[in-house]
Amino acid sequence: MKSFLMFVLGIAAVFVFLANLGPLILIGISLFLLYVIYKQFIKSESTFSKVVWIVLGLIVL
């Protein structure tokens, strides 16, 4: 009986993990994009391009 209960809890944990996998992947992609935007913001020299990178960063955020 105890092993059956552990099996059922394991199945429930897999379903919870799969339900949260999509948002976790999207958070990872968002963090990567914010890193790239930050690097491009630091490299840019003109004020207009800095404003554009800030706006893009806020959209991604």
All heavy atoms as a GROMACS GRO file, in nm:
protein
  484
    1MET      N    1   0.082  -0.120   0.000
    1MET     CA    2   0.000   0.000   0.000
    1MET      C    3   0.087   0.126   0.000
    1MET      O    4   0.055   0.223  -0.069
    1MET     CB    5  -0.092  -0.003   0.123
    1MET     CG    6  -0.190   0.109   0.130
    1MET     SD    7  -0.308   0.094  -0.004
    1MET     CE    8  -0.405   0.237   0.022
    2LYS      N    9   0.195   0.123   0.076
    2LYS     CA   10   0.282   0.240   0.085
    2LYS      C   11   0.350   0.266  -0.050
    2LYS      O   12   0.362   0.382  -0.093
    2LYS     CB   13   0.385   0.220   0.195
    2LYS     CG   14   0.468   0.343   0.220
    2LYS     CD   15   0.561   0.324   0.338
    2LYS     CE   16   0.638   0.451   0.362
    2LYS     NZ   17   0.727   0.439   0.476
    3SER      N   18   0.393   0.161  -0.119
    3SER     CA   19   0.458   0.181  -0.247
    3SER      C   20   0.359   0.232  -0.352
    3SER      O   21   0.395   0.310  -0.440
    3SER     CB   22   0.524   0.052  -0.295
    3SER     OG   23   0.428  -0.048  -0.314
    4PHE      N   24   0.234   0.187  -0.344
    4PHE     CA   25   0.132   0.238  -0.436
    4PHE      C   26   0.108   0.386  -0.414
    4PHE      O   27   0.094   0.463  -0.510
    4PHE     CB   28   0.001   0.159  -0.419
    4PHE     CG   29  -0.110   0.210  -0.506
    4PHE    CD1   30  -0.108   0.188  -0.642
    4PHE    CD2   31  -0.215   0.283  -0.450
    4PHE    CE1   32  -0.210   0.235  -0.722
    4PHE    CE2   33  -0.317   0.331  -0.530
    4PHE     CZ   34  -0.315   0.307  -0.668
    5LEU      N   35   0.103   0.428  -0.288
    5LEU     CA   36   0.085   0.570  -0.257
    5LEU      C   37   0.202   0.653  -0.308
    5LEU      O   38   0.183   0.761  -0.365
    5LEU     CB   39   0.068   0.589  -0.106
    5LEU     CG   40   0.041   0.732  -0.058
    5LEU    CD1   41  -0.088   0.784  -0.118
    5LEU    CD2   42   0.035   0.736   0.092
    6MET      N   43   0.324   0.601  -0.293
    6MET     CA   44   0.441   0.671  -0.346
    6MET      C   45   0.436   0.679  -0.498
    6MET      O   46   0.475   0.781  -0.558
    6MET     CB   47   0.569   0.601  -0.300
    6MET     CG   48   0.594   0.612  -0.151
    6MET     SD   49   0.613   0.782  -0.096
    6MET     CE   50   0.776   0.815  -0.153
    7PHE      N   51   0.388   0.574  -0.563
    7PHE     CA   52   0.373   0.574  -0.708
    7PHE      C   53   0.273   0.681  -0.752
    7PHE      O   54   0.299   0.756  -0.846
    7PHE     CB   55   0.330   0.435  -0.756
    7PHE     CG   56   0.307   0.428  -0.904
    7PHE    CD1   57   0.414   0.428  -0.992
    7PHE    CD2   58   0.178   0.423  -0.955
    7PHE    CE1   59   0.393   0.422  -1.128
    7PHE    CE2   60   0.156   0.417  -1.091
    7PHE     CZ   61   0.264   0.416  -1.179
    8VAL      N   62   0.160   0.690  -0.685
    8VAL     CA   63   0.059   0.790  -0.718
    8VAL      C   64   0.112   0.931  -0.695
    8VAL      O   65   0.091   1.022  -0.777
    8VAL     CB   66  -0.071   0.764  -0.637
    8VAL    CG1   67  -0.168   0.880  -0.652
    8VAL    CG2   68  -0.135   0.634  -0.680
    9LEU      N   69   0.186   0.951  -0.587
    9LEU     CA   70   0.246   1.083  -0.561
    9LEU      C   71   0.351   1.116  -0.667
    9LEU      O   72   0.365   1.232  -0.708
    9LEU     CB   73   0.307   1.086  -0.422
    9LEU     CG   74   0.207   1.094  -0.306
    9LEU    CD1   75   0.281   1.084  -0.172
    9LEU    CD2   76   0.127   1.221  -0.313
   10GLY      N   77   0.425   1.016  -0.710
   10GLY     CA   78   0.523   1.037  -0.817
   10GLY      C   79   0.457   1.078  -0.947
   10GLY      O   80   0.505   1.168  -1.017
   11ILE      N   81   0.347   1.012  -0.981
   11ILE     CA   82   0.273   1.048  -1.102
   11ILE      C   83   0.220   1.191  -1.090
   11ILE      O   84   0.227   1.270  -1.186
   11ILE     CB   85   0.158   0.949  -1.127
   11ILE    CG1   86   0.212   0.810  -1.157
   11ILE    CG2   87   0.067   0.996  -1.239
   11ILE    CD1   88   0.288   0.799  -1.286
   12ALA      N   89   0.168   1.228  -0.974
   12ALA     CA   90   0.118   1.364  -0.953
   12ALA      C   91   0.232   1.466  -0.966
   12ALA      O   92   0.214   1.573  -1.025
   12ALA     CB   93   0.052   1.375  -0.817
   13ALA      N   94   0.350   1.431  -0.914
   13ALA     CA   95   0.465   1.522  -0.925
   13ALA      C   96   0.507   1.540  -1.070
   13ALA      O   97   0.545   1.651  -1.111
   13ALA     CB   98   0.581   1.468  -0.841
   14VAL      N   99   0.501   1.435  -1.150
   14VAL     CA  100   0.536   1.446  -1.291
   14VAL      C  101   0.437   1.538  -1.363
   14VAL      O  102   0.478   1.622  -1.444
   14VAL     CB  103   0.539   1.306  -1.358
   14VAL    CG1  104   0.541   1.316  -1.509
   14VAL    CG2  105   0.658   1.226  -1.308
   15PHE      N  106   0.307   1.525  -1.331
   15PHE     CA  107   0.209   1.613  -1.394
   15PHE      C  108   0.229   1.759  -1.353
   15PHE      O  109   0.216   1.849  -1.436
   15PHE     CB  110   0.067   1.568  -1.361
   15PHE     CG  111   0.022   1.449  -1.441
   15PHE    CD1  112  -0.033   1.340  -1.378
   15PHE    CD2  113   0.036   1.446  -1.578
   15PHE    CE1  114  -0.075   1.230  -1.451
   15PHE    CE2  115  -0.005   1.338  -1.653
   15PHE     CZ  116  -0.060   1.228  -1.589
   16VAL      N  117   0.263   1.784  -1.229
   16VAL     CA  118   0.288   1.921  -1.184
   16VAL      C  119   0.412   1.977  -1.255
   16VAL      O  120   0.414   2.092  -1.299
   16VAL     CB  121   0.304   1.926  -1.031
   16VAL    CG1  122   0.358   2.061  -0.986
   16VAL    CG2  123   0.172   1.897  -0.963
   17PHE      N  124   0.515   1.893  -1.267
   17PHE     CA  125   0.636   1.937  -1.336
   17PHE      C  126   0.607   1.969  -1.483
   17PHE      O  127   0.651   2.072  -1.535
   17PHE     CB  128   0.744   1.828  -1.327
   17PHE     CG  129   0.866   1.858  -1.408
   17PHE    CD1  130   0.956   1.954  -1.367
   17PHE    CD2  131   0.890   1.792  -1.528
   17PHE    CE1  132   1.068   1.984  -1.441
   17PHE    CE2  133   1.001   1.821  -1.602
   17PHE     CZ  134   1.090   1.917  -1.561
   18LEU      N  135   0.532   1.884  -1.550
   18LEU     CA  136   0.500   1.908  -1.690
   18LEU      C  137   0.412   2.032  -1.707
   18LEU      O  138   0.425   2.104  -1.806
   18LEU     CB  139   0.432   1.785  -1.750
   18LEU     CG  140   0.523   1.664  -1.772
   18LEU    CD1  141   0.441   1.547  -1.823
   18LEU    CD2  142   0.636   1.697  -1.866
   19ALA      N  143   0.326   2.058  -1.611
   19ALA     CA  144   0.240   2.176  -1.619
   19ALA      C  145   0.322   2.304  -1.604
   19ALA      O  146   0.285   2.409  -1.658
   19ALA     CB  147   0.132   2.171  -1.512
   20ASN      N  148   0.433   2.298  -1.532
   20ASN     CA  149   0.515   2.416  -1.508
   20ASN      C  150   0.636   2.425  -1.601
   20ASN      O  151   0.713   2.521  -1.593
   20ASN     CB  152   0.564   2.418  -1.363
   20ASN     CG  153   0.451   2.444  -1.269
   20ASN    OD1  154   0.368   2.530  -1.294
   20ASN    ND2  155   0.446   2.370  -1.160
   21LEU      N  156   0.653   2.329  -1.689
   21LEU     CA  157   0.770   2.328  -1.776
   21LEU      C  158   0.766   2.442  -1.878
   21LEU      O  159   0.868   2.507  -1.904
   21LEU     CB  160   0.780   2.192  -1.847
   21LEU     CG  161   0.907   2.165  -1.924
   21LEU    CD1  162   1.028   2.174  -1.832
   21LEU    CD2  163   0.900   2.029  -1.989
   22GLY      N  164   0.651   2.468  -1.937
   22GLY     CA  165   0.639   2.576  -2.036
   22GLY      C  166   0.675   2.713  -1.980
   22GLY      O  167   0.758   2.784  -2.039
   23PRO      N  168   0.616   2.753  -1.867
   23PRO     CA  169   0.654   2.883  -1.810
   23PRO      C  170   0.802   2.890  -1.770
   23PRO      O  171   0.864   2.996  -1.784
   23PRO     CB  172   0.565   2.895  -1.687
   23PRO     CG  173   0.446   2.812  -1.719
   23PRO     CD  174   0.498   2.698  -1.800
   24LEU      N  175   0.860   2.780  -1.725
   24LEU     CA  176   1.002   2.780  -1.690
   24LEU      C  177   1.088   2.804  -1.814
   24LEU      O  178   1.187   2.878  -1.808
   24LEU     CB  179   1.041   2.649  -1.622
   24LEU     CG  180   0.996   2.632  -1.479
   24LEU    CD1  181   1.028   2.491  -1.430
   24LEU    CD2  182   1.062   2.734  -1.390
   25ILE      N  183   1.052   2.742  -1.924
   25ILE     CA  184   1.126   2.763  -2.048
   25ILE      C  185   1.113   2.908  -2.094
   25ILE      O  186   1.211   2.970  -2.136
   25ILE     CB  187   1.078   2.665  -2.157
   25ILE    CG1  188   1.120   2.523  -2.119
   25ILE    CG2  189   1.132   2.702  -2.293
   25ILE    CD1  190   1.061   2.416  -2.207
   26LEU      N  191   0.993   2.964  -2.085
   26LEU     CA  192   0.972   3.104  -2.125
   26LEU      C  193   1.050   3.201  -2.036
   26LEU      O  194   1.102   3.302  -2.084
   26LEU     CB  195   0.824   3.138  -2.124
   26LEU     CG  196   0.742   3.075  -2.236
   26LEU    CD1  197   0.596   3.111  -2.221
   26LEU    CD2  198   0.794   3.119  -2.371
   27ILE      N  199   1.060   3.171  -1.907
   27ILE     CA  200   1.141   3.256  -1.818
   27ILE      C  201   1.288   3.250  -1.859
   27ILE      O  202   1.357   3.352  -1.861
   27ILE     CB  203   1.122   3.214  -1.671
   27ILE    CG1  204   0.985   3.257  -1.622
   27ILE    CG2  205   1.230   3.273  -1.582
   27ILE    CD1  206   0.950   3.209  -1.484
   28GLY      N  207   1.336   3.132  -1.893
   28GLY     CA  208   1.474   3.118  -1.938
   28GLY      C  209   1.501   3.196  -2.065
   28GLY      O  210   1.603   3.264  -2.078
   29ILE      N  211   1.409   3.187  -2.161
   29ILE     CA  212   1.425   3.262  -2.286
   29ILE      C  213   1.421   3.412  -2.258
   29ILE      O  214   1.501   3.489  -2.315
   29ILE     CB  215   1.315   3.221  -2.386
   29ILE    CG1  216   1.339   3.077  -2.433
   29ILE    CG2  217   1.312   3.315  -2.506
   29ILE    CD1  218   1.224   3.019  -2.512
   30SER      N  219   1.332   3.456  -2.171
   30SER     CA  220   1.323   3.598  -2.138
   30SER      C  221   1.450   3.649  -2.072
   30SER      O  222   1.499   3.758  -2.104
   30SER     CB  223   1.205   3.624  -2.045
   30SER     OG  224   1.085   3.593  -2.109
   31LEU      N  225   1.506   3.570  -1.981
   31LEU     CA  226   1.630   3.611  -1.916
   31LEU      C  227   1.745   3.619  -2.016
   31LEU      O  228   1.827   3.711  -2.011
   31LEU     CB  229   1.665   3.515  -1.803
   31LEU     CG  230   1.577   3.525  -1.679
   31LEU    CD1  231   1.614   3.417  -1.578
   31LEU    CD2  232   1.588   3.663  -1.617
   32PHE      N  233   1.750   3.524  -2.109
   32PHE     CA  234   1.854   3.529  -2.212
   32PHE      C  235   1.838   3.653  -2.299
   32PHE      O  236   1.936   3.722  -2.329
   32PHE     CB  237   1.850   3.402  -2.298
   32PHE     CG  238   1.944   3.406  -2.414
   32PHE    CD1  239   2.081   3.392  -2.392
   32PHE    CD2  240   1.898   3.426  -2.542
   32PHE    CE1  241   2.169   3.397  -2.499
   32PHE    CE2  242   1.985   3.431  -2.649
   32PHE     CZ  243   2.121   3.416  -2.628
   33LEU      N  244   1.715   3.683  -2.340
   33LEU     CA  245   1.692   3.803  -2.422
   33LEU      C  246   1.726   3.930  -2.346
   33LEU      O  247   1.783   4.024  -2.403
   33LEU     CB  248   1.546   3.808  -2.468
   33LEU     CG  249   1.508   3.709  -2.579
   33LEU    CD1  250   1.359   3.716  -2.606
   33LEU    CD2  251   1.587   3.738  -2.705
   34LEU      N  252   1.693   3.936  -2.217
   34LEU     CA  253   1.729   4.054  -2.138
   34LEU      C  254   1.879   4.069  -2.127
   34LEU      O  255   1.932   4.181  -2.129
   34LEU     CB  256   1.665   4.045  -1.999
   34LEU     CG  257   1.517   4.076  -1.994
   34LEU    CD1  258   1.463   4.048  -1.854
   34LEU    CD2  259   1.490   4.220  -2.033
   35TYR      N  260   1.952   3.958  -2.117
   35TYR     CA  261   2.098   3.963  -2.113
   35TYR      C  262   2.154   4.018  -2.244
   35TYR      O  263   2.242   4.104  -2.243
   35TYR     CB  264   2.154   3.824  -2.085
   35TYR     CG  265   2.304   3.816  -2.092
   35TYR    CD1  266   2.383   3.870  -1.991
   35TYR    CD2  267   2.368   3.756  -2.199
   35TYR    CE1  268   2.520   3.865  -1.997
   35TYR    CE2  269   2.504   3.750  -2.207
   35TYR     CZ  270   2.581   3.804  -2.106
   35TYR     OH  271   2.717   3.799  -2.113
   36VAL      N  272   2.102   3.970  -2.356
   36VAL     CA  273   2.148   4.018  -2.486
   36VAL      C  274   2.116   4.166  -2.503
   36VAL      O  275   2.199   4.244  -2.550
   36VAL     CB  276   2.084   3.934  -2.599
   36VAL    CG1  277   2.109   3.996  -2.735
   36VAL    CG2  278   2.136   3.791  -2.594
   37ILE      N  279   1.996   4.206  -2.462
   37ILE     CA  280   1.957   4.348  -2.473
   37ILE      C  281   2.046   4.435  -2.385
   37ILE      O  282   2.089   4.543  -2.426
   37ILE     CB  283   1.808   4.364  -2.437
   37ILE    CG1  284   1.722   4.306  -2.548
   37ILE    CG2  285   1.772   4.510  -2.412
   37ILE    CD1  286   1.575   4.297  -2.515
   38TYR      N  287   2.079   4.386  -2.266
   38TYR     CA  288   2.168   4.462  -2.177
   38TYR      C  289   2.306   4.479  -2.240
   38TYR      O  290   2.364   4.588  -2.236
   38TYR     CB  291   2.179   4.392  -2.042
   38TYR     CG  292   2.282   4.454  -1.951
   38TYR    CD1  293   2.258   4.576  -1.890
   38TYR    CD2  294   2.404   4.390  -1.927
   38TYR    CE1  295   2.353   4.634  -1.807
   38TYR    CE2  296   2.499   4.447  -1.846
   38TYR     CZ  297   2.473   4.569  -1.785
   38TYR     OH  298   2.568   4.625  -1.705
   39LYS      N  299   2.359   4.370  -2.298
   39LYS     CA  300   2.491   4.379  -2.362
   39LYS      C  301   2.490   4.478  -2.478
   39LYS      O  302   2.584   4.555  -2.497
   39LYS     CB  303   2.536   4.241  -2.411
   39LYS     CG  304   2.580   4.151  -2.301
   39LYS     CD  305   2.699   4.211  -2.232
   39LYS     CE  306   2.777   4.107  -2.158
   39LYS     NZ  307   2.891   4.164  -2.090
   40GLN      N  308   2.382   4.476  -2.558
   40GLN     CA  309   2.372   4.570  -2.670
   40GLN      C  310   2.355   4.713  -2.619
   40GLN      O  311   2.406   4.807  -2.681
   40GLN     CB  312   2.255   4.531  -2.760
   40GLN     CG  313   2.277   4.402  -2.834
   40GLN     CD  314   2.396   4.408  -2.927
   40GLN    OE1  315   2.420   4.510  -2.991
   40GLN    NE2  316   2.471   4.300  -2.932
   41PHE      N  317   2.286   4.730  -2.508
   41PHE     CA  318   2.269   4.864  -2.448
   41PHE      C  319   2.405   4.919  -2.405
   41PHE      O  320   2.435   5.036  -2.428
   41PHE     CB  321   2.175   4.855  -2.328
   41PHE     CG  322   2.166   4.982  -2.250
   41PHE    CD1  323   2.089   5.087  -2.294
   41PHE    CD2  324   2.234   4.996  -2.130
   41PHE    CE1  325   2.080   5.205  -2.222
   41PHE    CE2  326   2.226   5.113  -2.057
   41PHE     CZ  327   2.149   5.218  -2.103
   42ILE      N  328   2.487   4.834  -2.345
   42ILE     CA  329   2.619   4.879  -2.301
   42ILE      C  330   2.707   4.914  -2.421
   42ILE      O  331   2.784   5.010  -2.416
   42ILE     CB  332   2.686   4.770  -2.214
   42ILE    CG1  333   2.606   4.748  -2.086
   42ILE    CG2  334   2.830   4.803  -2.181
   42ILE    CD1  335   2.596   4.870  -1.997
   43LYS      N  336   2.696   4.841  -2.530
   43LYS     CA  337   2.779   4.865  -2.649
   43LYS      C  338   2.737   4.988  -2.728
   43LYS      O  339   2.819   5.049  -2.794
   43LYS     CB  340   2.773   4.744  -2.743
   43LYS     CG  341   2.869   4.634  -2.708
   43LYS     CD  342   2.889   4.544  -2.828
   43LYS     CE  343   2.821   4.413  -2.806
   43LYS     NZ  344   2.836   4.321  -2.918
   44SER      N  345   2.609   5.023  -2.722
   44SER     CA  346   2.560   5.133  -2.805
   44SER      C  347   2.615   5.266  -2.754
   44SER      O  348   2.637   5.285  -2.636
   44SER     CB  349   2.408   5.135  -2.808
   44SER     OG  350   2.357   5.161  -2.680
   45GLU      N  351   2.632   5.356  -2.850
   45GLU     CA  352   2.691   5.486  -2.815
   45GLU      C  353   2.591   5.600  -2.829
   45GLU      O  354   2.601   5.698  -2.756
   45GLU     CB  355   2.814   5.511  -2.902
   45GLU     CG  356   2.926   5.412  -2.872
   45GLU     CD  357   3.050   5.443  -2.953
   45GLU    OE1  358   3.056   5.550  -3.017
   45GLU    OE2  359   3.141   5.359  -2.950
   46SER      N  360   2.498   5.589  -2.922
   46SER     CA  361   2.404   5.700  -2.942
   46SER      C  362   2.289   5.693  -2.843
   46SER      O  363   2.252   5.586  -2.795
   46SER     CB  364   2.351   5.700  -3.085
   46SER     OG  365   2.263   5.592  -3.103
   47THR      N  366   2.234   5.807  -2.814
   47THR     CA  367   2.123   5.814  -2.719
   47THR      C  368   1.998   5.746  -2.775
   47THR      O  369   1.927   5.676  -2.702
   47THR     CB  370   2.091   5.962  -2.688
   47THR    OG1  371   2.209   6.027  -2.642
   47THR    CG2  372   1.983   5.972  -2.582
   48PHE      N  373   1.974   5.762  -2.904
   48PHE     CA  374   1.857   5.699  -2.965
   48PHE      C  375   1.863   5.547  -2.954
   48PHE      O  376   1.764   5.482  -2.920
   48PHE     CB  377   1.844   5.740  -3.112
   48PHE     CG  378   1.729   5.674  -3.182
   48PHE    CD1  379   1.600   5.714  -3.156
   48PHE    CD2  380   1.753   5.571  -3.271
   48PHE    CE1  381   1.493   5.652  -3.220
   48PHE    CE2  382   1.647   5.508  -3.334
   48PHE     CZ  383   1.517   5.549  -3.309
   49SER      N  384   1.979   5.490  -2.981
   49SER     CA  385   1.990   5.344  -2.973
   49SER      C  386   1.977   5.295  -2.828
   49SER      O  387   1.920   5.189  -2.803
   49SER     CB  388   2.121   5.295  -3.035
   49SER     OG  389   2.230   5.347  -2.964
   50LYS      N  390   2.027   5.373  -2.734
   50LYS     CA  391   2.011   5.336  -2.593
   50LYS      C  392   1.863   5.337  -2.554
   50LYS      O  393   1.816   5.247  -2.483
   50LYS     CB  394   2.090   5.429  -2.503
   50LYS     CG  395   2.240   5.400  -2.504
   50LYS     CD  396   2.310   5.483  -2.399
   50LYS     CE  397   2.459   5.462  -2.403
   50LYS     NZ  398   2.503   5.342  -2.337
   51VAL      N  399   1.789   5.437  -2.602
   51VAL     CA  400   1.646   5.444  -2.573
   51VAL      C  401   1.574   5.324  -2.636
   51VAL      O  402   1.486   5.264  -2.574
   51VAL     CB  403   1.586   5.578  -2.622
   51VAL    CG1  404   1.435   5.577  -2.617
   51VAL    CG2  405   1.642   5.693  -2.540
   52VAL      N  406   1.612   5.290  -2.758
   52VAL     CA  407   1.550   5.175  -2.825
   52VAL      C  408   1.576   5.047  -2.747
   52VAL      O  409   1.486   4.965  -2.726
   52VAL     CB  410   1.601   5.163  -2.970
   52VAL    CG1  411   1.560   5.030  -3.032
   52VAL    CG2  412   1.549   5.278  -3.053
   53TRP      N  413   1.699   5.028  -2.698
   53TRP     CA  414   1.731   4.907  -2.621
   53TRP      C  415   1.656   4.905  -2.489
   53TRP      O  416   1.612   4.799  -2.442
   53TRP     CB  417   1.880   4.894  -2.599
   53TRP     CG  418   1.954   4.852  -2.723
   53TRP    CD1  419   2.048   4.924  -2.788
   53TRP    CD2  420   1.936   4.731  -2.797
   53TRP    NE1  421   2.090   4.854  -2.898
   53TRP    CE2  422   2.024   4.735  -2.905
   53TRP    CE3  423   1.855   4.620  -2.781
   53TRP    CZ2  424   2.032   4.632  -2.998
   53TRP    CZ3  425   1.862   4.516  -2.874
   53TRP    CH2  426   1.950   4.524  -2.980
   54ILE      N  427   1.639   5.022  -2.426
   54ILE     CA  428   1.561   5.027  -2.301
   54ILE      C  429   1.416   4.990  -2.327
   54ILE      O  430   1.356   4.912  -2.251
   54ILE     CB  431   1.572   5.167  -2.237
   54ILE    CG1  432   1.711   5.189  -2.181
   54ILE    CG2  433   1.468   5.184  -2.128
   54ILE    CD1  434   1.736   5.329  -2.131
   55VAL      N  435   1.359   5.041  -2.436
   55VAL     CA  436   1.219   5.010  -2.468
   55VAL      C  437   1.204   4.860  -2.497
   55VAL      O  438   1.111   4.795  -2.448
   55VAL     CB  439   1.171   5.096  -2.587
   55VAL    CG1  440   1.037   5.047  -2.641
   55VAL    CG2  441   1.162   5.242  -2.546
   56LEU      N  442   1.297   4.803  -2.574
   56LEU     CA  443   1.292   4.659  -2.600
   56LEU      C  444   1.307   4.578  -2.472
   56LEU      O  445   1.237   4.476  -2.453
   56LEU     CB  446   1.401   4.620  -2.699
   56LEU     CG  447   1.374   4.653  -2.844
   56LEU    CD1  448   1.495   4.622  -2.930
   56LEU    CD2  449   1.253   4.580  -2.894
   57GLY      N  450   1.394   4.623  -2.384
   57GLY     CA  451   1.410   4.554  -2.255
   57GLY      C  452   1.284   4.558  -2.171
   57GLY      O  453   1.247   4.459  -2.108
   58LEU      N  454   1.216   4.671  -2.172
   58LEU     CA  455   1.092   4.681  -2.096
   58LEU      C  456   0.981   4.594  -2.157
   58LEU      O  457   0.901   4.535  -2.084
   58LEU     CB  458   1.046   4.826  -2.089
   58LEU     CG  459   1.131   4.917  -2.000
   58LEU    CD1  460   1.085   5.062  -2.011
   58LEU    CD2  461   1.123   4.870  -1.856
   59ILE      N  462   0.980   4.583  -2.290
   59ILE     CA  463   0.882   4.497  -2.356
   59ILE      C  464   0.907   4.351  -2.319
   59ILE      O  465   0.814   4.278  -2.286
   59ILE     CB  466   0.884   4.518  -2.508
   59ILE    CG1  467   0.828   4.654  -2.542
   59ILE    CG2  468   0.807   4.408  -2.579
   59ILE    CD1  469   0.844   4.694  -2.687
   60VAL      N  470   1.033   4.309  -2.322
   60VAL     CA  471   1.066   4.171  -2.287
   60VAL      C  472   1.038   4.145  -2.139
   60VAL      O  473   0.988   4.039  -2.102
   60VAL     CB  474   1.213   4.139  -2.321
   60VAL    CG1  475   1.254   4.005  -2.266
   60VAL    CG2  476   1.232   4.140  -2.472
   61LEU      N  477   1.069   4.244  -2.057
   61LEU     CA  478   1.046   4.228  -1.913
   61LEU      C  479   0.899   4.217  -1.885
   61LEU      O  480   0.855   4.136  -1.807
   61LEU     CB  481   1.105   4.346  -1.836
   61LEU     CG  482   1.100   4.340  -1.685
   61LEU    CD1  483   1.186   4.225  -1.635
   61LEU    CD2  484   1.147   4.471  -1.626
   0.00000   0.00000   0.00000
